[in-house]
């Protein structure tokens, strides 16, 4: 009986609502007639708008285009990540390759109509902005993954190896810039700006990719793994500080003009390390008791965004602020791992692949359309490998490591990966490097990262056979 009463109540309620709405609409039509407004139906053909026209309009809305792009990017990234995993390459390398395939080098070249439909020029600003948010989160994670305590007491080995692996490639990069400036530097770009960016581009080691390679190969507890992680940590901190200096010089036009920016940057770093970092430690110990709470995550995000905004306003790029924000978080590595887990899925799985495609859209391998350009590409690749691999290996051997560990360390430090792409995109967006040299350096970054695994295998096999 109760069921029938419920049904009767439901029917009467709906009927009353329909009657009231119909009455209000009828009264509203009278208000509309007083305003002399033509109805939408009157201004269209008798049969209204064709459904196909409505559909075509809907799928070209900005949000629909962005969602389609994200779907295609995630699908391609997942597929390429899976395939590269099968050949024992880090998943991120597959995602980088997917970005190149979806860009002008493959999809835009062989299927221009499909590329124009999925990546219309007017939509790229939205895609780029979203990818920049992913990069900010990624650099925050890189800062969190750095354990600065590893650098204490290791200045005689890791820091010496790391700085050697930066100084030598940087010097050779500046020398390379001298011979390529006339051909590849964009019009109006000063030599110092171009040279500094080529130098830093050859000096990078991708700390996140290197850490994942070490983890996948179970080297974390070995002397080689600990030394490599420590060197990469020192390399990351030094390289990003140099990059901030280079950006300041590029934006100001000269080293003297950049002095104001550099002084502000120094004041910012001192504020973050000497003031905010101790405050974060105290707040964490007092309020959390070792637990990661939602309010504390909110504080971390506020610091991340504020730091990124501040460095961007100073003139040393928002990504440097995100990196420093990660560094000054509480030193408890369990807390950092928990915070990384909270951000990792969104930053690395959803937003970061968008950056790879943004890079791919700027990378056009077809621009290297003659033997001379490919000769420049191969020459820069060889210089990059000799400089980074050779300098790291020689420095490691000089510090007392065996030849086996020295060469393996050189192979690991030669990994450029995603961090290199970040640097190249900064240079491209600032207008310091042309599309041709950007493409050359992207090829170099992918090649040096792809060769890391096979080179490690070859070195290990070589020394095992020599021992046997």
C-alpha positions in Angstrom: 0.0 0.0 0.0 2.9 2.4 0.9 4.3 1.8 -2.6 1.1 3.1 -4.3 1.0 6.1 -2.0 4.6 6.9 -2.9 3.8 6.6 -6.6 0.7 8.8 -6.3 2.7 11.5 -4.5 5.5 11.4 -7.2 3.0 11.7 -10.1 1.1 14.6 -8.4 4.4 16.4 -7.6 5.7 16.1 -11.2 2.3 17.1 -12.7 2.1 20.1 -10.5 5.7 21.2 -11.4 4.9 20.8 -15.1 1.7 22.9 -14.8 3.6 25.6 -12.9 6.5 25.7 -15.3 4.1 25.8 -18.3 2.2 28.7 -16.7 5.4 30.7 -16.0 6.7 30.1 -19.6 3.3 31.3 -21.0 3.6 34.5 -18.9 7.2 34.8 -20.0 6.2 34.8 -23.7 4.1 37.8 -23.0 7.1 39.6 -21.5 9.1 38.6 -24.5 6.6 40.0 -27.0 6.8 43.3 -25.2 10.5 43.4 -26.0 10.0 42.6 -29.7 12.5 39.8 -29.6 12.6 37.3 -32.5 12.7 33.7 -31.5 15.6 31.5 -32.6 13.2 29.3 -34.6 11.8 32.2 -36.6 15.3 33.2 -37.7 16.2 29.7 -38.9 14.8 27.5 -41.7 11.5 25.6 -41.0 13.3 22.4 -40.1 15.7 24.2 -37.8 19.5 23.7 -37.7 20.7 20.4 -39.2 22.1 18.0 -36.6 25.4 17.6 -38.5 26.0 21.3 -38.3 25.3 21.4 -34.6 27.7 18.4 -34.2 30.5 20.1 -36.3 30.1 23.2 -34.2 30.2 21.3 -30.9 33.4 19.3 -31.7 35.2 22.5 -32.6 34.5 24.2 -29.3 37.8 25.0 -27.4 37.0 22.6 -24.6 36.1 19.8 -27.0 39.3 20.3 -28.9 41.4 20.3 -25.7 39.7 17.1 -24.5 40.3 15.4 -27.9 44.0 16.5 -27.7 44.4 15.1 -24.2 42.8 11.8 -25.3 45.0 11.4 -28.3 48.2 12.4 -26.4 47.5 10.0 -23.5 46.6 7.2 -25.9 49.8 7.7 -27.9 51.9 8.2 -24.8 50.6 5.0 -23.1 51.2 3.0 -26.3 54.7 4.2 -26.9 55.6 4.0 -23.2 54.5 0.3 -23.2 56.5 -0.4 -26.4 59.6 1.2 -25.1 59.2 -0.6 -21.8 59.4 -3.9 -23.8 62.9 -2.9 -25.0 64.0 -1.9 -21.5 63.8 1.8 -22.0 62.1 4.1 -19.4 58.5 4.8 -20.1 59.2 8.6 -20.2 61.4 8.0 -23.3 58.4 6.4 -25.1 56.2 9.4 -24.1 58.9 11.8 -25.5 59.0 9.8 -28.8 55.1 9.9 -28.9 55.3 13.7 -28.7 57.7 13.8 -31.7 55.4 11.5 -33.7 52.3 13.6 -33.0 54.2 16.8 -34.0 55.3 18.3 -37.3 57.9 15.6 -37.9 55.4 12.7 -38.5 51.7 13.5 -38.1 52.0 17.0 -39.4 54.2 15.9 -42.3 52.4 12.8 -43.5 48.9 13.5 -42.3 48.5 17.3 -42.3 44.7 17.2 -42.4 44.5 15.0 -39.3 47.1 17.2 -37.6 45.2 20.3 -38.4 42.0 18.8 -37.0 43.5 17.5 -33.7 46.0 20.4 -33.2 44.5 23.5 -34.9 46.9 26.5 -34.5 44.3 28.5 -32.5 44.2 25.8 -29.8 47.9 25.5 -29.2 48.0 28.4 -26.6 45.6 26.4 -24.4 47.6 23.2 -24.8 50.9 25.0 -24.0 49.5 26.7 -20.9 48.2 23.4 -19.5 51.5 21.8 -20.3 53.3 24.6 -18.4 51.3 23.7 -15.3 52.4 20.1 -15.7 56.1 21.3 -15.9 55.7 23.4 -12.8 54.4 20.3 -10.9 57.2 18.2 -12.5 60.0 20.6 -11.4 58.4 20.6 -7.9 58.7 16.8 -7.8 62.3 17.0 -9.1 63.1 19.3 -6.1 61.3 17.0 -3.7 63.3 14.0 -5.0 66.6 15.7 -4.3 68.1 14.6 -1.0 70.5 17.4 -0.3 71.9 15.5 2.7 73.7 13.3 0.1 75.9 16.2 -0.8 77.3 16.6 2.7 80.8 15.3 3.1 81.1 14.3 -0.6 82.7 17.4 -2.0 85.9 15.5 -2.8 84.2 13.1 -5.2 80.6 13.6 -6.3 80.6 17.4 -6.5 84.0 17.4 -8.3 82.7 14.9 -10.8 79.5 16.7 -11.2 81.0 20.1 -11.8 83.6 18.7 -14.2 80.7 17.2 -16.2 79.2 20.6 -16.4 82.2 22.8 -17.0 83.6 20.7 -19.9 80.4 20.4 -21.9 79.5 24.1 -21.2 82.9 25.2 -22.6 82.6 23.0 -25.7 79.0 24.2 -26.1 80.1 27.8 -26.1 82.8 26.9 -28.7 80.2 25.1 -30.8 78.0 28.3 -30.7 80.9 30.2 -32.2 80.8 28.0 -35.3 77.0 27.8 -35.6 76.0 31.3 -34.6 75.9 32.8 -38.1 73.8 29.9 -39.5 71.4 29.1 -36.7 71.0 32.1 -34.3 67.7 33.9 -34.9 68.0 37.5 -36.2 68.6 40.0 -33.5 69.9 37.5 -30.9 73.2 38.5 -29.3 76.1 36.0 -29.4 76.4 35.9 -25.6 72.7 34.8 -25.3 73.0 32.2 -28.0 76.4 30.8 -26.7 75.2 30.6 -23.1 72.1 28.6 -24.1 74.0 26.2 -26.3 76.5 25.7 -23.4 73.8 24.9 -20.9 72.0 22.7 -23.4 75.0 20.4 -23.6 75.6 20.4 -19.8 72.3 19.0 -18.6 71.9 15.6 -16.8 68.3 14.4 -16.4 68.1 13.6 -12.7 64.6 12.1 -12.8 65.4 9.7 -15.7 68.7 8.8 -14.2 67.1 8.0 -10.9 64.5 5.7 -12.6 67.2 3.9 -14.6 69.2 3.2 -11.4 66.0 2.0 -9.6 65.0 -0.3 -12.5 68.5 -1.8 -12.6 68.6 -2.4 -8.8 71.7 -0.1 -8.4 70.3 2.0 -5.6 72.3 0.3 -2.9 75.5 -0.1 -4.9 78.5 2.3 -4.8 77.8 3.2 -8.4 74.2 4.0 -7.8 74.8 6.1 -4.8 77.6 8.0 -6.5 75.5 8.5 -9.7 72.5 9.8 -7.7 74.7 12.2 -5.7 76.5 13.5 -8.8 73.2 14.0 -10.5 71.8 15.8 -7.5 74.8 18.2 -7.4 74.5 18.5 -11.2 70.8 19.4 -11.1 71.2 22.1 -8.4 74.3 23.7 -10.2 72.7 23.5 -13.7 69.5 25.1 -12.7 71.3 27.9 -10.9 73.4 28.5 -14.0 70.3 28.3 -16.2 68.7 31.0 -14.0 71.7 33.2 -14.5 71.7 32.5 -18.3 68.0 33.5 -18.5 68.7 36.7 -16.5 71.5 37.6 -19.0 69.3 36.7 -22.0 66.4 38.8 -20.9 68.6 41.8 -19.9 70.8 41.6 -22.9 74.2 41.6 -21.1 75.8 40.4 -17.9 75.9 44.0 -16.4 72.3 44.6 -17.3 71.3 41.4 -15.6 72.9 42.4 -12.3 69.6 43.7 -10.8 67.9 40.4 -11.7 70.8 38.4 -10.3 70.7 40.3 -7.0 67.0 39.7 -6.7 67.5 36.0 -7.4 70.1 35.7 -4.7 67.8 37.5 -2.2 65.0 35.1 -3.2 67.2 32.0 -2.7 68.4 33.2 0.7 64.8 33.9 1.7 63.7 30.4 0.6 66.7 28.5 2.2 67.4 30.6 5.3 63.9 31.7 6.3 61.1 29.6 4.7 62.8 26.3 4.9 63.4 26.3 8.7 59.8 27.6 9.1 58.5 24.7 7.0 60.4 22.2 9.2 59.0 23.7 12.4 55.5 23.8 11.1 55.7 20.2 9.8 57.0 18.9 13.1 54.6 20.9 15.2 51.3 20.4 13.3 51.8 17.0 11.6 53.6 14.7 13.8 55.0 12.9 10.8 51.7 12.7 8.9 50.7 14.3 5.6 47.5 16.2 6.2 45.3 18.1 3.7 46.0 21.5 5.3 49.7 20.9 5.0 49.4 19.9 1.4 47.5 23.1 0.8 50.4 25.1 2.3 52.9 23.3 0.1 50.8 24.1 -3.0 50.5 27.8 -2.0 54.3 28.0 -1.6 54.8 26.2 -4.9 52.6 28.7 -6.8 54.0 31.7 -5.0 57.6 30.7 -5.5 56.9 30.0 -9.3 55.2 33.4 -9.6 58.0 35.2 -7.8 60.8 33.8 -9.9 58.8 34.4 -13.1 58.3 38.0 -12.0 62.0 38.4 -11.1 62.9 37.2 -14.6 64.5 33.7 -14.0 61.5 31.6 -15.1 58.7 30.0 -13.1 60.2 26.5 -13.3 63.2 27.5 -11.2 60.8 28.7 -8.5 59.0 25.3 -8.6 62.3 23.5 -8.3 63.4 25.5 -5.3 60.0 25.1 -3.7 60.5 21.4 -3.8 64.0 21.7 -2.3 62.9 23.6 0.7 60.2 21.2 1.8 60.7 19.3 5.1 63.7 17.0 4.8 61.8 13.9 6.0 62.0 11.7 2.8 59.0 9.6 3.8 56.9 12.8 3.8 58.4 13.8 0.5 57.6 10.4 -1.0 54.0 10.7 0.2 53.7 14.2 -1.3 55.2 13.0 -4.6 52.6 10.2 -4.7 49.8 12.8 -4.3 51.1 14.9 -7.2 52.7 12.2 -9.4 49.7 10.8 -11.1 48.3 14.2 -12.3 51.7 15.8 -13.1 53.4 12.9 -14.8 50.6 10.8 -16.3 48.1 13.6 -17.3 49.8 16.9 -17.8 53.5 16.1 -18.6 52.6 14.2 -21.9 51.0 17.5 -23.1 54.5 19.1 -22.8 56.0 16.3 -25.0 53.5 17.1 -27.7 54.1 20.9 -27.4 57.8 20.1 -27.9 56.9 17.8 -30.8 54.9 20.5 -32.5 58.0 22.7 -32.5 60.3 19.9 -33.7 60.4 19.5 -37.4 63.0 16.9 -38.5 62.2 17.7 -42.2 64.0 21.1 -41.6 67.2 19.1 -41.7 66.9 18.7 -45.4 70.5 18.5 -46.6 73.7 16.7 -45.8 75.3 19.8 -44.2 72.5 20.2 -41.6 72.7 16.5 -40.8 76.4 16.9 -40.5 75.9 19.6 -37.9 73.4 17.4 -36.1 75.8 14.5 -35.9 78.7 16.8 -34.9 76.8 18.3 -32.0 75.7 14.8 -30.9 79.3 13.6 -30.9 80.5 16.7 -29.0 77.7 16.3 -26.4 78.6 12.6 -25.8 82.4 13.1 -25.7 82.0 16.2 -23.4 79.5 14.7 -20.9 80.4 11.0 -21.0 84.1 11.6 -21.3 84.4 14.4 -18.6 82.3 12.4 -16.1 84.2 9.1 -16.7 87.7 10.8 -16.5 86.8 12.8 -13.4 85.4 9.6 -11.7 88.5 7.7 -12.5 90.7 10.5 -11.2 88.7 10.4 -7.9 89.6 6.8 -7.4 86.8 4.8 -9.0 87.5 1.7 -11.1 87.3 2.0 -14.9 84.1 0.0 -14.9 82.3 2.2 -12.5 83.8 5.4 -14.1 82.5 4.4 -17.6 79.1 3.4 -16.2 78.9 6.7 -14.3 79.8 8.5 -17.6 77.0 6.7 -19.4 74.5 7.6 -16.7 75.5 11.3 -16.5 75.1 11.5 -20.3 71.4 11.0 -19.9 69.6 14.2 -20.8 66.0 13.2 -21.2 63.1 15.4 -20.1 65.2 18.0 -18.3 67.0 18.8 -21.5 63.6 19.3 -23.3 62.6 21.7 -20.6 65.7 23.8 -21.1 65.4 23.7 -24.9 61.8 24.9 -24.7 62.8 27.8 -22.5 65.4 28.8 -25.0 63.0 28.5 -27.9 60.2 30.4 -26.2 62.7 33.2 -25.4 63.6 33.3 -29.1 67.3 32.5 -28.4 67.5 29.4 -30.6 66.0 28.9 -34.0 63.7 26.0 -35.0 66.5 24.2 -36.8 69.0 24.2 -33.9 66.0 23.4 -31.6 65.3 20.3 -33.7 69.0 19.3 -33.7 69.2 19.6 -29.9 66.0 17.6 -29.4 67.4 14.8 -31.5 70.6 15.0 -29.4 68.6 14.8 -26.2 66.6 11.7 -27.3 69.6 10.0 -28.7 71.8 10.4 -25.6 69.0 9.2 -23.4 68.2 6.2 -25.6 71.8 5.1 -25.7 72.1 5.0 -21.8 70.7 1.5 -21.3 72.5 -0.2 -24.2 75.8 1.6 -23.3 75.5 0.4 -19.7 74.9 -3.2 -20.9 77.9 -3.0 -23.2 80.3 -1.7 -20.5 79.1 -4.3 -18.0 79.5 -7.1 -20.5 83.0 -5.8 -21.5 84.4 -5.8 -18.0 82.7 -9.1 -17.1 84.4 -10.7 -20.1 87.8 -9.1 -19.3 87.6 -10.4 -15.7 86.6 -13.8 -16.9 
